[in-house]
Each structure stands twice: as structure tokens, then as C-alpha cells.
């Protein structure tokens, strides 16, 4: 809703309201969801406007945002894991969201030029200062999750966001480890950045066959497959239209057989 190809703001807010009106209570965003440095926090401000115009109680919604990555405006994505930068980014996110404390704050991506423990130490300071209520990390491996657990503790490190999809399965170990540790695993880009159903079926015919058997979209099957991996798995699909998010919501009601899950696991 905030990067290249984004819809107009009215459509985005209608889509967010559709999600909330149908029971979703987690919204994921980031300060880097924007086109360039001149509009850092675009996604956060959009979420804030959507919540302020929604008929329900915004306090019932968990807003997750992230810091540590930025967009200079040339189409690229850069990282900055310096503790001082993360603290400034958090302050800016608080202002953009219009809140006194952020419900869930993720370190967006490890910075190869900054010790990972130093970046996580900044999250601990933000927790101690009451700027954030819980913390998460993104784009990390098992060793980094272990480091974060040591620094933050199990009660404050609540989630890990890694890319995971039919096309990208390199985070199976992290998914399993999070389940063992009682940490929520949030697959980002769960459709492998494939929007059209026909393209998804062409790339992964097994998902198409299962979708046809259930008379549902292949995107819904992807989410149901992920949800079947454990109660700790919470995919965060993107949506730009109400129809898209409403279809994703239905994945929670789709039950796949053991044979279907085995087929999809083997793709």
C-alpha cells in the first residue's frame, strides 16, 4: 500500500477497514514502506488514518512496525542497524502512528556493519523505556534468534518475520525453532510475490490442483498450507483490494488433508 504500484489512499483505507470488520486484529507495516526518504513512515501514517476512521476500537488492534531499513529514493532498500538510528527511527514511528508505545516493534534486517547484539540491545533499551511493548526480529537465522532471546528474554521477543513461500523455503529451520521456543513465526511475502492466480498455478501446479479440489483460490491454499505448519505460524499477506484480504481471511477455515499437505510440502 505504500511502495511502488500502490493504490490510492481511499482504496487502501477501505481495504484495511474490510480486514478489521472481518476479524483481523494484526496490521503489519514499517517505516521503510515508502518510495523514498522524503516520505519515510508513509505506511505507518496510512495505518494511523485507517484506524482513526474505523468504527471499532483501535486499542483492540495490534500494530506491528519495523525499523532498521530505509529507502533513499533510488528504488533500493538500505539497512542501518546502529542503535542510535534505531532509537531515532522508533521515535519517528511513534509520531507517525500517533501512539505513546508501539505494540510490536521489529528490527527490520541485520546490518552487516553493526554487531547484531548491539542492534538488539537498542530494542532492549526501547522496551525498558516503555517505547515498545514487545519486540521482534526479521530476516534472521536460528543463531540470531538465539542471540535475541538471550538479550530480550522469551517474554519480550515474541515474533520472527522471515520470507517464506512455496518458492522460498529456506527458513524451515527458523520456523521450526520458533515453534519450539513459543515464538510467533510470520512468513512475509507468502505468495512469493506472485499476484495473479494463473501465475501462481503455473509456477506451482500442485497448489492449483488442491485449490481446484476445494473450489478456492490458490492463494488461499498457500495460506492454509502455512497455517497447518503450526499454531505459531501467522502469515502476513499483502493486500491492495478488499476482495484480496477477504479471500485471505478464509484460509483460516480451509482444512487440508494430510495427503494434500504432504503433496504441497514436496513441491
C-alpha positions as CSV (number, residue, x, y, z in Angstrom):
1,X,0.0,0.0,0.0
2,X,3.0,2.3,0.3
3,X,5.6,1.1,-2.2
4,X,5.8,1.0,-6.0
5,X,2.4,0.4,-7.6
6,X,0.4,1.4,-4.6
7,X,-3.3,2.2,-4.9
8,X,-4.8,5.5,-3.9
9,X,-5.2,6.1,-0.2
10,X,-9.0,5.7,-0.3
11,X,-8.8,2.2,-1.6
12,X,-6.1,1.3,0.9
13,X,-8.2,2.5,3.8
14,X,-11.3,0.6,2.5
15,X,-9.1,-2.5,2.3
16,X,-7.8,-2.1,5.9
17,X,-11.4,-1.5,7.1
18,X,-12.6,-4.6,5.4
19,X,-9.9,-6.6,7.2
20,X,-10.8,-5.2,10.6
21,X,-14.5,-5.6,10.0
22,X,-14.0,-9.2,9.3
23,X,-12.0,-10.0,12.4
24,X,-8.3,-9.4,11.6
25,X,-6.5,-7.7,14.5
26,X,-2.9,-7.5,13.3
27,X,-1.6,-5.0,10.9
28,X,2.0,-5.1,9.8
29,X,3.8,-2.1,8.5
30,X,7.3,-0.5,8.6
31,X,8.8,3.0,8.4
32,X,10.5,1.9,5.2
33,X,7.3,1.2,3.4
34,X,7.5,4.3,1.2
35,X,9.0,5.4,-2.1
36,X,11.9,7.4,-0.6
37,X,13.3,9.3,2.3
38,X,11.0,12.3,1.7
39,X,8.0,10.2,2.9
40,X,9.5,7.8,5.4
41,X,6.7,6.4,7.6
42,X,4.1,6.6,4.8
43,X,2.8,3.1,5.7
44,X,2.6,4.0,9.3
45,X,0.7,7.2,8.8
46,X,-1.7,5.3,6.4
47,X,-2.4,2.8,9.2
48,X,-3.0,5.5,11.7
49,X,-5.5,7.2,9.4
50,X,-7.3,4.0,8.8
51,X,-7.6,3.2,12.5
52,X,-8.8,6.7,13.3
53,X,-11.6,6.4,10.8
54,X,-12.6,2.9,11.7
55,X,-15.8,2.3,13.7
56,X,-14.1,-0.1,16.1
57,X,-11.7,0.3,19.0
58,X,-8.2,0.9,17.7
59,X,-6.8,-0.4,21.0
60,X,-8.1,-3.9,20.0
61,X,-5.7,-3.9,17.1
62,X,-2.0,-4.9,17.3
63,X,0.1,-2.7,15.0
64,X,3.5,-4.2,14.2
65,X,6.0,-1.9,12.6
66,X,9.7,-2.1,11.9
67,X,12.9,-0.1,11.9
68,X,16.4,-0.6,10.7
69,X,15.8,-0.4,6.9
70,X,15.3,2.7,4.8
71,X,14.8,3.8,1.2
72,X,17.0,6.6,-0.2
73,X,14.7,7.2,-3.1
74,X,16.5,5.4,-6.0
75,X,14.4,2.3,-5.8
76,X,16.8,0.5,-3.5
77,X,16.5,-0.7,0.1
78,X,19.3,0.0,2.6
79,X,20.0,-1.1,6.2
80,X,21.1,0.8,9.3
81,X,21.3,-1.2,12.5
82,X,23.1,1.4,14.5
83,X,21.5,1.6,18.0
84,X,21.3,5.4,17.7
85,X,19.5,5.1,14.4
86,X,17.0,2.5,15.7
87,X,16.1,4.7,18.6
88,X,15.5,7.7,16.3
89,X,13.5,5.5,14.0
90,X,11.3,4.3,16.8
91,X,10.6,7.9,17.9
92,X,9.6,8.8,14.4
93,X,7.4,5.7,14.2
94,X,5.7,6.6,17.4
95,X,4.9,10.0,15.9
96,X,3.7,8.6,12.6
97,X,1.4,6.1,14.3
98,X,0.2,8.6,16.9
99,X,0.8,6.4,19.9
100,X,2.7,6.5,23.1
101,X,4.0,3.0,22.8
102,X,4.3,0.6,19.9
103,X,2.6,-2.8,20.4
104,X,5.2,-4.8,18.4
105,X,8.4,-3.4,17.0
106,X,10.7,-5.4,14.7
107,X,14.4,-4.9,13.9
108,X,13.8,-5.0,10.1
109,X,17.0,-6.5,8.8
110,X,20.5,-7.2,10.3
111,X,23.2,-4.7,9.3
112,X,26.4,-6.5,8.3
113,X,28.4,-3.4,9.5
114,X,26.9,-3.5,13.0
115,X,27.1,-6.3,15.6
116,X,23.7,-8.0,15.7
117,X,23.8,-7.9,19.5
118,X,24.3,-4.1,19.5
119,X,21.1,-3.7,17.4
120,X,19.1,-6.0,19.7
121,X,20.5,-4.1,22.7
122,X,18.7,-1.0,21.3
123,X,15.4,-2.9,21.3
124,X,16.0,-3.8,24.9
125,X,16.5,-0.2,25.8
126,X,13.3,0.7,23.9
127,X,11.5,-1.9,25.9
128,X,12.9,-0.6,29.2
129,X,11.9,2.9,28.3
130,X,8.4,1.9,27.5
131,X,8.6,3.0,23.9
132,X,7.7,-0.5,22.7
133,X,5.7,-3.2,24.4
134,X,7.1,-6.3,22.7
135,X,9.9,-6.9,20.2
136,X,10.5,-9.0,17.1
137,X,13.3,-9.5,14.5
138,X,13.1,-10.0,10.8
139,X,15.2,-11.7,8.1
140,X,17.3,-13.7,10.7
141,X,18.7,-17.1,11.2
142,X,18.5,-19.5,14.1
143,X,21.7,-18.3,15.7
144,X,20.5,-14.7,15.6
145,X,17.1,-15.7,17.1
146,X,19.1,-17.3,19.9
147,X,21.1,-14.1,20.5
148,X,17.9,-12.1,20.6
149,X,16.4,-14.5,23.1
150,X,19.4,-14.1,25.3
151,X,19.2,-10.3,25.2
152,X,15.5,-9.7,25.3
153,X,14.1,-12.8,27.0
154,X,11.2,-15.0,25.9
155,X,8.6,-12.7,27.4
156,X,9.6,-9.8,25.1
157,X,10.9,-11.5,21.9
158,X,7.5,-12.5,20.5
159,X,7.9,-12.9,16.8
160,X,10.2,-13.5,13.8
161,X,9.5,-12.3,10.3
162,X,11.3,-14.2,7.5
163,X,10.5,-14.6,3.9
164,X,8.7,-17.9,3.3
165,X,6.6,-19.1,0.4
166,X,6.2,-22.0,-2.0
167,X,9.2,-20.6,-3.8
168,X,11.3,-19.6,-0.8
169,X,11.6,-22.3,1.8
170,X,15.0,-21.5,3.3
171,X,13.5,-20.6,6.6
172,X,12.1,-24.0,7.5
173,X,14.7,-24.3,10.4
174,X,13.7,-20.9,11.7
175,X,10.0,-21.8,11.5
176,X,10.6,-25.0,13.5
177,X,12.8,-23.3,16.0
178,X,10.3,-20.6,16.7
179,X,7.7,-23.3,17.4
180,X,10.0,-24.9,19.9
181,X,10.6,-21.6,21.6
182,X,7.0,-20.4,21.6
183,X,7.8,-17.5,19.3
184,X,5.4,-16.5,16.5
185,X,6.7,-17.0,13.0
186,X,5.4,-14.6,10.5
187,X,6.1,-15.5,6.8
188,X,6.4,-12.4,4.7
189,X,5.7,-12.4,1.0
190,X,3.8,-15.7,1.5
191,X,2.8,-15.9,-2.2
192,X,6.4,-15.5,-3.4
193,X,5.5,-12.0,-4.8
194,X,3.1,-13.7,-7.3
195,X,-0.2,-11.8,-7.6
196,X,-2.1,-13.4,-10.4
197,X,-3.7,-16.8,-9.6
198,X,-2.8,-18.1,-13.1
199,X,0.9,-17.2,-12.5
200,X,0.8,-19.0,-9.1
201,X,-0.7,-22.1,-10.6
202,X,1.8,-22.1,-13.5
203,X,4.7,-21.9,-11.1
204,X,3.3,-24.4,-8.6
205,X,0.7,-26.7,-10.2
206,X,0.2,-28.7,-7.0
207,X,-1.3,-25.7,-5.3
208,X,-3.6,-25.3,-8.3
209,X,-4.8,-28.8,-8.1
210,X,-5.6,-28.6,-4.4
211,X,-7.3,-25.2,-5.0
212,X,-9.4,-26.8,-7.7
213,X,-10.4,-29.7,-5.5
214,X,-11.6,-27.3,-2.8
215,X,-13.1,-24.7,-5.3
216,X,-10.9,-21.9,-3.7
217,X,-8.1,-19.7,-4.9
218,X,-4.5,-21.0,-5.0
219,X,-3.6,-18.1,-2.7
220,X,-6.0,-19.3,-0.1
221,X,-4.4,-22.8,-0.3
222,X,-0.9,-21.3,0.2
223,X,-2.0,-19.6,3.4
224,X,-3.9,-22.7,4.6
225,X,-0.7,-24.8,4.0
226,X,1.3,-22.4,6.1
227,X,-1.2,-22.3,8.9
228,X,-1.1,-26.1,9.0
229,X,2.6,-25.9,9.9
230,X,1.7,-24.9,13.5
231,X,-0.3,-22.6,15.7
232,X,2.7,-20.3,15.9
233,X,2.6,-19.5,12.2
234,X,0.9,-16.2,11.3
235,X,1.4,-15.3,7.6
236,X,1.3,-11.6,6.7
237,X,0.0,-11.4,3.1
238,X,-0.2,-8.1,1.4
239,X,-3.4,-6.8,0.0
240,X,-4.4,-3.8,-2.0
241,X,-8.1,-4.5,-2.5
242,X,-10.9,-5.6,-0.1
243,X,-11.5,-8.7,-2.2
244,X,-7.9,-9.9,-1.7
245,X,-7.8,-9.6,2.0
246,X,-11.3,-11.2,2.4
247,X,-10.1,-14.2,0.4
248,X,-7.0,-14.5,2.6
249,X,-9.2,-14.4,5.8
250,X,-11.0,-17.5,4.6
251,X,-7.7,-19.5,4.6
252,X,-8.2,-20.0,8.4
253,X,-11.3,-22.0,7.6
254,X,-9.8,-24.2,4.9
255,X,-8.8,-27.6,6.2
256,X,-6.3,-29.5,4.1
257,X,-5.9,-33.3,4.3
258,X,-2.6,-34.9,5.4
259,X,-2.2,-36.1,1.9
260,X,-2.6,-32.6,0.5
261,X,-0.2,-31.1,3.0
262,X,2.4,-33.8,2.1
263,X,1.9,-33.0,-1.6
264,X,2.4,-29.3,-1.1
265,X,5.4,-29.9,1.2
266,X,7.0,-31.9,-1.5
267,X,6.7,-29.3,-4.3
